[in-house]
Each structure stands twice: as structure tokens, then as C-alpha cells.
Amino acid sequence: MIKIRDLEYLDAIDTHRHFGRAAEACFVSQPTLSGQIMKLEEHLGLTLVERQTRKVMLTPAGEQLVAEARNVLRAANNFEASAKALLDPFSGDLHIGLIPTLAPYLLPHIMQDLNDKLPNIKFYLHEDKTKNLLKSLDDGKLDLIILPWLEDMDKFDRYDLFEEPLVLATSQGHQLSSKKVVNLSELKDYEILTLEDGHCLRDQALGFCFTAGAKEDHRFQATSLETLRYMVSSNMGITLLPQLATVNHHITSTINYIPFEDPKPNRQISLMLRSGYSRMQCIRAVVSSVKNSMKEVI
């Protein structure tokens, strides 16, 4: 009989592509994990894992069945979560994913209220790029994610939390720095500093800039908003930053943050979860708390 644990081992091998790391992630010894995978292969009459000297990968059969294994694991997790929710919908673990351009600027505003209103929930926070968060949510490794909504995210259920404006960041000596407000059209022919590929903010900001006739500054792509901030303060260029990233930076900063005139460029921050997620009372409480916390911030 196939056990849930066997499917977890197969999932771990596909994730880590290494028996040692997969075993460590499953909190078992490498011989135990390897032996159980061999028993699973014997039971199925299929070779699931291609074993090479320096790396491990799944066979075509393994690739197909690991997707089915994840469906089973997701269903098992949902079953357990539903049982816990029947006992107390406002207790247990909650795994939340956030992107790097949002997490450090949003969490200080929302976590105190979440902990106060949901004292029996243990929050686990995971920071990663959008693509990885969406996969983890789909695989059942995260309960929810909070990130800017994009049109290709339709497969998930969505609760809009707030709209976050983008602002123009310039050094104090830049020719646009004296403006109180700026129109997007005024960025025409300027070069804009951006984040590296993989950040959804990069695509959103470039979309607004290209529409305005601005160009991307190809000399450098930053790995974080703090790197962008340093480059702007060093008079290396201008960029668009989310408003939350500018909170509490006005007093000592060498950067001017200039709001845009309407229609303002912004990003829609949303909470997203899998369709059919069982702990909806808890989710609605999280949504309400975050919205209330952000009323005075944005």
C-alpha cells in the first residue's frame, strides 16, 4: 500500500534533486528515504528516479506521478486543516508568502494587529519572488500569499487589500527634484533604474515608464529596493518606488520622493489563496485586520 510519507519523499526528491537534502527536509536518514523510494518503485513496477553520480532527477514517469503525488498531499493537508478548523477556526499554523519588495515595508504595519486579533494563530512568514510563491501556494506549501495582483493569477481566489501608489525617487540635485508632484508624461526620454528580472515590480514600473516614453537604464539592475535607493541617493539615476518603501525615509534621506498626478501609477495589493481553501473564517479575519491596519498608512 502506498503511504502519504512515500509521496512526501518523492516530492522532496523532485524539489531538492539530491537524496541527502531531500532526506534532511523530511527529517529522516538518507538510507531510509532511498529505501522507501526503491520500495515504491517496486510496488509500482516503474523507475521513478534517475540516479546519477552528482545529481538526481525524476524519470518521465516520475515527473508525471510527482504531480499526482502533490495533488494527494494537497488533499491530505486540506483534510487535516478542515478538521482543525472544525475544532477552532482561529487557531493553528498559517503560512503566509510575501515578495521582497513588499514584505519588509508591509509587515511592520500589520503583524501587531494580526497577533492581537488572532492570538492562537502561529504565523509563519515566507519571502520569495512571485513565481516561486505562486508555485508554493499551488502546491499547498503556503496557505495564502500577499502580493501585487497580475492578470495571469486568475486561477487563485483573490481579496483586494489596498492600492499602493508608486512615487518618483530622485536625488536632491536632480532636475525633477524640486517638483511637488510630477506627471508620468514628464518622464519622457529619461532613463529609469530598475530591479532585476523576476520581480513583478520591475514589469509594472517599466510598463508605466514605457507608456510615458521613458527608457530603461541598462547599466545596472538592482537586486532589491534598498539597492535602488542607494543608487538614487548617489545621483546615479531615478526610479519608481512603492509608497510603503518611502515611509519613515523622508526625514534623514538624501532622496526626494515625489507623488504623481492622477492617474497615479499604482499596484493592487491582494491576498490570494487556492479555490476551496477550508479555513475561510480565518482568512476573512486576516483580510479584515490587514485592511484596518493599512487605513492610516496608504
C-alpha positions, 0 to 999 in steps of 0.5 A: 500500500502506498503511504502519504510519507512515500509521496512526501519523499518523492516530492522532496526528491523532485524539489531538492534533486539530491537524496541527502537534502531531500532526506534532511527536509523530511527529517529522516536518514538518507538510507531510509528515504532511498529505501522507501523510494526503491520500495515504491518503485517496486510496488509500482513496477516503474523507475521513478528516479534517475540516479546519477553520480552528482545529481538526481532527477525524476524519470518521465514517469516520475515527473508525471506521478510527482504531480499526482503525488502533490495533488494527494498531499494537497488533499491530505493537508486540506483534510487535516486543516478542515478538521482543525478548523472544525475544532477552532477556526482561529487557531493553528499554523498559517503560512503566509508568502510575501515578495521582497519588495513588499514584505519588509515595508508591509509587515511592520504595519500589520503583524501587531494587529494580526497577533492581537486579533488572532492570538492562537494563530502561529504565523509563519512568514515566507519571502520569495519572488512571485513565481516561486510563491505562486508555485508554493501556494499551488502546491499547498506549501503556503496557505495564502500569499500577499502580493501585487495582483497580475492578470495571469493569477486568475486561477487563485481566489483573490481579496483586494487589500489596498492600492499602493501608489508608486512615487518618483525617487530622485536625488536632491540635485536632480532636475525633477527634484524640486517638483511637488508632484510630477506627471508620468508624461514628464518622464519622457526620454529619461532613463529609469533604474530598475530591479532585476528580472523576476520581480513583478515590480520591475514589469509594472514600473517599466510598463508605466515608464514605457507608456510615458516614453521613458527608457530603461537604464541598462547599466545596472539592475538592482537586486532589491529596493534598498539597492535602488535607493542607494543608487538614487541617493548617489545621483546615479539615476531615478526610479519608481518606488512603492509608497510603503518603501518611502515611509519613515525615509523622508526625514534623514534621506538624501532622496526626494520622493515625489507623488504623481498626478492622477492617474497615479501609477499604482499596484493592487495589493491582494491576498490570494489563496487556492479555490476551496481553501477550508479555513475561510473564517480565518482568512476573512479575519486576516483580510479584515485586520490587514485592511484596518491596519493599512487605513492610516498608512496608504 
